[in-house]
Amino acid sequence: MSTQRSYKPAAIALGLSAAGLAALCAWAALAPIALASRDELFEIPNGTWARRMAGDKVEILPSEIHLTQGANDVLLLRNKDSVPQIFGPVLIMPGQSFRLPFETVSVNDFACTAHASGQMRVVVDAPPAAGWPRLKWRALRAWAHAPHLLSI
């Protein structure tokens, strides 16, 4: 009888943990998306132009950036390099930032001197529906914005 009682606290703790995890997943799947900022920041680091001129194939920006309408639908480019960079029709001077809001679901191609190919695509996706799509969206954003977790 005493061995059965010693398992009860562990079973209760496991059950409560499972219930907590289920509640967290339900919240993530159903709660409306509200972010602290709608900006999706990409920085052009200092020395990018010099490295490229030295023959280094610097990949500082992805070839395709995905934004989500109504959640993170403002592209924020920050030029920390010592030379101007061109993004679409805009010249971004050293030390300057450029914010480009997107209001509709769309696919946009831009000339971009900070990108190795000279081109960059910005895809604005529709907000994820409640349920599994929203849970997956939140999980992928958490993973993409927490690269430091890989070094633990």
C-alpha positions as CSV (number, residue, x, y, z in Angstrom):
1,M,0.0,0.0,0.0
2,S,2.8,2.4,0.8
3,T,4.4,2.0,-2.6
4,Q,1.2,3.0,-4.3
5,R,1.0,6.2,-2.3
6,S,4.6,7.2,-3.2
7,Y,3.6,7.2,-6.9
8,K,0.6,9.5,-6.3
9,P,2.4,12.8,-6.0
10,A,4.5,12.0,-9.1
11,A,1.4,11.1,-11.0
12,I,-0.4,14.2,-9.9
13,A,2.6,16.4,-10.8
14,L,2.8,14.7,-14.3
15,G,-0.9,15.2,-14.8
16,L,-0.8,18.9,-13.8
17,S,2.2,19.4,-16.1
18,A,0.4,17.8,-19.0
19,A,-2.7,19.9,-18.3
20,G,-0.6,23.1,-18.2
21,L,1.1,22.2,-21.5
22,A,-2.3,21.5,-23.1
23,A,-3.7,24.8,-21.8
24,L,-0.6,26.7,-23.2
25,C,-1.0,25.0,-26.6
26,A,-4.8,25.8,-26.6
27,W,-4.0,29.5,-25.8
28,A,-1.3,29.7,-28.6
29,A,-3.7,28.1,-31.1
30,L,-6.7,30.3,-30.3
31,A,-5.6,33.6,-28.9
32,P,-5.5,36.6,-31.2
33,I,-2.0,37.6,-32.5
34,A,-0.7,40.7,-30.7
35,L,3.0,41.6,-31.0
36,A,4.9,44.4,-29.2
37,S,5.9,45.8,-32.6
38,R,4.9,45.2,-36.2
39,D,8.5,45.8,-37.3
40,E,10.6,43.0,-38.7
41,L,14.1,44.2,-38.4
42,F,17.0,43.4,-40.7
43,E,20.4,45.1,-40.2
44,I,23.1,45.6,-42.7
45,P,26.3,45.2,-40.6
46,N,29.3,47.5,-40.8
47,G,31.9,46.2,-43.2
48,T,29.4,44.4,-45.6
49,W,30.5,46.5,-48.6
50,A,34.2,46.1,-47.9
51,R,33.8,42.3,-47.5
52,R,31.9,42.1,-50.7
53,M,34.5,44.1,-52.6
54,A,37.2,41.7,-51.2
55,G,35.3,38.9,-52.9
56,D,33.5,37.5,-49.9
57,K,30.0,36.3,-50.8
58,V,28.3,37.9,-47.8
59,E,24.8,36.6,-47.1
60,I,23.4,39.1,-44.6
61,L,19.8,39.1,-45.8
62,P,17.7,36.2,-46.8
63,S,16.6,36.1,-50.5
64,E,13.0,36.0,-49.3
65,I,11.5,37.7,-46.3
66,H,8.1,36.6,-45.0
67,L,5.9,39.0,-43.2
68,T,2.4,38.5,-41.8
69,Q,-0.4,40.9,-42.5
70,G,-1.6,42.6,-39.4
71,A,1.1,41.1,-37.2
72,N,4.6,41.8,-38.4
73,D,3.9,43.7,-41.7
74,V,6.5,46.5,-41.5
75,L,10.0,45.8,-43.0
76,L,12.6,47.8,-41.1
77,L,16.0,47.9,-42.7
78,R,18.9,49.5,-40.7
79,N,22.1,50.3,-42.5
80,K,25.0,50.0,-40.1
81,D,27.5,49.8,-43.0
82,S,29.8,52.7,-44.0
83,V,28.4,53.1,-47.5
84,P,24.8,53.8,-48.8
85,Q,22.6,50.9,-49.7
86,I,19.8,50.8,-52.2
87,F,16.5,49.0,-51.5
88,G,14.0,49.4,-54.3
89,P,13.9,53.1,-55.1
90,V,15.2,54.2,-51.7
91,L,18.8,55.1,-50.9
92,I,19.5,54.2,-47.2
93,M,22.5,56.2,-46.0
94,P,24.9,54.9,-43.4
95,G,23.3,55.0,-39.9
96,Q,19.8,55.4,-41.4
97,S,16.8,53.1,-41.1
98,F,14.0,52.7,-43.6
99,R,10.5,51.4,-42.6
100,L,8.3,50.0,-45.4
101,P,4.8,49.0,-44.2
102,F,2.8,46.4,-46.2
103,E,-1.0,46.6,-46.0
104,T,-2.1,43.7,-48.3
105,V,-1.2,40.1,-48.8
106,S,1.3,40.3,-51.7
107,V,4.6,39.2,-53.2
108,N,7.1,42.1,-53.8
109,D,10.4,42.0,-55.6
110,F,13.0,44.7,-54.9
111,A,16.5,45.6,-56.1
112,C,18.7,45.4,-53.0
113,T,22.5,46.3,-53.0
114,A,22.9,44.7,-49.6
115,H,21.9,41.3,-51.0
116,A,24.5,39.1,-52.8
117,S,22.1,38.5,-55.7
118,G,21.1,42.2,-55.9
119,Q,17.4,41.2,-55.5
120,M,15.2,40.5,-52.5
121,R,11.6,39.3,-52.3
122,V,9.2,40.3,-49.6
123,V,6.2,38.0,-49.2
124,V,3.3,39.3,-47.1
125,D,1.3,36.3,-45.9
126,A,-2.3,36.3,-44.7
127,P,-2.6,36.0,-40.9
128,P,-2.8,32.4,-39.7
129,A,-6.3,31.0,-38.9
130,A,-7.1,30.0,-35.4
131,G,-6.1,26.5,-34.4
132,W,-3.2,24.5,-35.8
133,P,-2.1,27.1,-38.3
134,R,-1.8,29.8,-35.6
135,L,0.0,27.4,-33.2
136,K,2.5,26.5,-36.0
137,W,3.0,30.2,-36.9
138,R,3.8,31.0,-33.3
139,A,6.1,28.1,-32.9
140,L,8.0,28.9,-36.1
141,R,8.4,32.6,-35.0
142,A,9.6,31.6,-31.6
143,W,12.2,29.3,-33.2
144,A,13.3,31.8,-35.8
145,H,13.7,34.6,-33.2
146,A,15.6,32.5,-30.6
147,P,18.8,31.4,-32.3
148,H,20.6,31.6,-29.0
149,L,18.8,28.5,-27.9
150,L,20.8,26.4,-30.3
151,S,24.0,27.2,-28.5
152,I,22.8,26.0,-25.1
